Amino acid sequence: MDPRIYKMARLLPRLIRLRDAPHYLGMDRNRFGREVRPFVTVIRMGIQGITFDRLDLDAWVDQYKSRNGRPGHRKGDQLWDAKNRRASTNGPVSGISTNTSVGGEFAKALDRVSLQRQSATSQDWLRKPGKRRSTE
């Protein structure tokens, strides 16, 4: 076994103290207390020592990554969230229109709305108290 690998393995204890656990996960103490600590098992060491199992912390990271992570961009592949969109055609396109609406129908609907608004505003002066206008 390569001595460097053995030394690295020796530096990663199975139980990680509370003061070291946020650093192990790459976050600050407050975030660790809010987002991680409620979901991992606390192991008491002695009278005041609190430790966490490194494997539990690793499992929390795996779960967090599966919920919030994005796959990286591999060279030659498309981005994971890129959408395939048709190219826009700026010029005229030949073919038959599939729109069944005729321009006249829109104009008729617009006229109906205009008439409704006119009749509502012409009757508003009757409802208001005060001087009434003469219709003559």
N, C-alpha and C positions, 0 to 999 in steps of 0.2 A: 504494500500500500504506500502511495506517495505520502511523505511526511507532511506536505502542505495540506492535503485533503484531511488527514487525521487531525491536524491542528484546527482546521476550520470546523470539523465535526465536534471537536472537543469544546469549541467556543459557543456552541448552540446548546444550552441546557434544555432539558425537557420542561422544567418548571421555570417560568419567567416571573420575576417579582413585579408588583404593581407599579413601581417607579420606572421599570424598564419596558413594560408591555406597550405603552403608547408609542415609544420610540421603535420598538420591534415592528409595529404596524405602520409606522410613518405618519403619525398624527399627534395632536396635542392631547394633554391630559383631560381637558374638558370634553372634547369630542369622544375620546375613549370612554369616559364615564357615561356619556349620553347614549352612544350608539353601539358600543361593544359589550361593556361590562354586564348589562342586564341579560345578555344572551349567552354568556360563557360561564362555566363552573368556577366558582371561587374556591381555592384550596388554602386553608389556614396552615401556616408554618410557624410553629412556636406560639408565643403569646400575642404578638402584634403583627407578624408577617402575613402578607397576603400574596398568593402566587396564582398563576394561571397556567394551565397545560398548553404548551406550544402547539400541540396538535389541534386543540380546541380553537386556538386563535387562527391557525391555518384554515381550519374548516369554516370559521366565520368569514375569512377573506374569500374563500371559494364561493360561498353562498352570496356574499355581497357582490362579487364580480359577476356572478350569473344573473343577478337582478339588475345591476347598474352598468356593467361593462360593455364596451363596444369592441368588436374585433378590429385589429389593426389593418392598415392598408398594405397589402402585399403587392410587390412590383409586378405589373402586368395584369393584375386583377382590377375589377371595378370596385369602387367604394361600396360598402355594405348598404348604405342608405341612398345610393344614387338611384334615381327613378328613370326608367326608360320612357322618353317622351318622343313623340313624332316631330319631325322637323316641320317648322312652320313654312307654309307657302305664302309668299307675299303677292304672287300674281294670280290672275284669274285661273280657275280650275274648270275644266270641261266636265259635263255630266248633268244629271237631272237633279233638281232640288228636291230634297225629301221633306221640306217644310210645307205643311198642309195649310198653314195660316196664310190668308190672302191679305194684302194691304188694306182692303176695304173693311175687313172685320175689325182691325185695330182702330181705324178711323171711327167706326160706329161705336166701339167701346169708349173711345175718348170723348165722343159727343155725349154719350149717356152720362159720363162722369161730370162733364162740364154743365149739363142741364141740371143735374142734381145739386151742384154747388150754387148755380144761379138761383134756383128756386129756394134754397135754404137761406141765402143772403138777402133775397128780396123780402122774405117773411121776417127777418130778424128785427127790422125797425118796428114791426107791430108788437113785438114782445117787450121792447125797451120802454121804460116809463119816461114821461116827459112829453115834449111837443111831438105831435104826429105830423108827418108830412102829408101834404095834400096829393091825391093821385090825379088831380086834374092837370 
